[in-house]
Amino acid sequence: MTPLEHRRGTKAEIYRLLRELAEAGAAVVLQTSDIDELVGLCDRVGVFYNGRLVRELEGSQISEEAVLSGAFGLNTSEVPA
């Protein structure tokens, strides 16, 4: 196994453990700038801009577009199609 494959395997195991904890009722707080992690792992996402919470997303609201537009201080209507 290459170091990159090992790293991917380790991350997948951490993601599995986090999901298992959340499904058991534990509160899991994840801070990341990795949009794929947010979309793939989170049930709720708080998006901050200039140190302030500007958007709270849940379930199907969590998307790359919604996270990035909030992180850059844009309203959804200002995001180009």
C-alpha positions as a LaTeX table, in Angstrom:
\begin{tabular}{lrrr}
\hline
Residue & $x$ (\AA) & $y$ (\AA) & $z$ (\AA) \\
\hline
Met1 & 0.00 & 0.00 & 0.00 \\
Thr2 & 1.38 & 3.39 & $-0.99$ \\
Pro3 & 1.42 & 6.27 & 1.51 \\
Leu4 & $-1.38$ & 7.97 & $-0.48$ \\
Glu5 & $-3.53$ & 4.84 & $-0.43$ \\
His6 & $-2.90$ & 4.47 & 3.30 \\
Arg7 & $-3.92$ & 8.09 & 3.88 \\
Arg8 & $-7.14$ & 7.58 & 1.89 \\
Gly9 & $-7.88$ & 4.43 & 3.87 \\
Thr10 & $-7.28$ & 6.22 & 7.15 \\
Lys11 & $-9.56$ & 9.11 & 6.17 \\
Ala12 & $-12.29$ & 6.70 & 5.11 \\
Glu13 & $-12.04$ & 4.95 & 8.48 \\
Ile14 & $-12.28$ & 8.28 & 10.33 \\
Tyr15 & $-15.33$ & 9.25 & 8.26 \\
Arg16 & $-16.95$ & 5.88 & 9.04 \\
Leu17 & $-16.31$ & 6.34 & 12.77 \\
Leu18 & $-17.70$ & 9.89 & 12.74 \\
Arg19 & $-20.86$ & 8.74 & 10.95 \\
Glu20 & $-21.23$ & 5.83 & 13.40 \\
Leu21 & $-20.97$ & 8.22 & 16.37 \\
Ala22 & $-23.51$ & 10.62 & 14.87 \\
Glu23 & $-25.95$ & 7.79 & 14.16 \\
Ala24 & $-25.59$ & 6.69 & 17.79 \\
Gly25 & $-26.74$ & 10.17 & 18.87 \\
Ala26 & $-23.41$ & 11.85 & 19.60 \\
Ala27 & $-22.85$ & 15.44 & 18.58 \\
Val28 & $-19.88$ & 15.65 & 16.23 \\
Val29 & $-18.39$ & 19.04 & 15.37 \\
Leu30 & $-16.19$ & 19.11 & 12.29 \\
Gln31 & $-14.23$ & 22.16 & 11.21 \\
Thr32 & $-12.95$ & 21.93 & 7.67 \\
Ser33 & $-12.50$ & 23.94 & 4.52 \\
Asp34 & $-12.92$ & 20.79 & 2.41 \\
Ile35 & $-16.30$ & 21.21 & 0.69 \\
Asp36 & $-16.48$ & 17.51 & $-0.22$ \\
Glu37 & $-16.17$ & 16.61 & 3.48 \\
Leu38 & $-18.96$ & 19.01 & 4.38 \\
Val39 & $-21.32$ & 17.76 & 1.69 \\
Gly40 & $-20.49$ & 14.09 & 2.26 \\
Leu41 & $-20.39$ & 13.96 & 6.05 \\
Cys42 & $-22.52$ & 16.65 & 7.60 \\
Asp43 & $-26.18$ & 16.76 & 8.54 \\
Arg44 & $-25.94$ & 20.48 & 9.36 \\
Val45 & $-23.41$ & 23.09 & 8.25 \\
Gly46 & $-22.77$ & 26.56 & 9.63 \\
Val47 & $-21.08$ & 28.86 & 7.10 \\
Phe48 & $-19.02$ & 31.77 & 8.38 \\
Tyr49 & $-18.00$ & 34.98 & 6.63 \\
Asn50 & $-15.81$ & 37.61 & 8.29 \\
Gly51 & $-16.07$ & 35.70 & 11.57 \\
Arg52 & $-19.87$ & 35.70 & 11.62 \\
Leu53 & $-22.32$ & 32.88 & 11.03 \\
Val54 & $-24.05$ & 33.85 & 7.79 \\
Arg55 & $-25.79$ & 30.65 & 6.77 \\
Glu56 & $-27.08$ & 27.47 & 8.37 \\
Leu57 & $-27.70$ & 24.58 & 6.00 \\
Glu58 & $-29.40$ & 21.25 & 6.68 \\
Gly59 & $-29.87$ & 18.06 & 4.71 \\
Ser60 & $-30.42$ & 18.68 & 1.01 \\
Gln61 & $-29.55$ & 22.39 & 1.43 \\
Ile62 & $-25.89$ & 21.42 & 1.90 \\
Ser63 & $-24.23$ & 21.87 & $-1.48$ \\
Glu64 & $-20.96$ & 23.20 & $-2.80$ \\
Glu65 & $-22.77$ & 26.25 & $-4.21$ \\
Ala66 & $-24.55$ & 27.08 & $-0.94$ \\
Val67 & $-21.41$ & 26.71 & 1.15 \\
Leu68 & $-19.18$ & 28.71 & $-1.20$ \\
Ser69 & $-21.67$ & 31.52 & $-1.76$ \\
Gly70 & $-22.00$ & 31.97 & 2.00 \\
Ala71 & $-18.25$ & 31.73 & 2.57 \\
Phe72 & $-17.69$ & 34.49 & 0.01 \\
Gly73 & $-20.45$ & 36.68 & 1.41 \\
Leu74 & $-22.81$ & 36.26 & $-1.55$ \\
Asn75 & $-26.55$ & 35.82 & $-1.49$ \\
Thr76 & $-27.75$ & 32.79 & $-3.40$ \\
Ser77 & $-29.40$ & 35.12 & $-5.94$ \\
Glu78 & $-25.97$ & 36.64 & $-6.67$ \\
Val79 & $-24.36$ & 33.31 & $-7.60$ \\
Pro80 & $-23.94$ & 32.91 & $-11.36$ \\
Ala81 & $-25.70$ & 29.89 & $-12.86$ \\
\hline
\end{tabular}
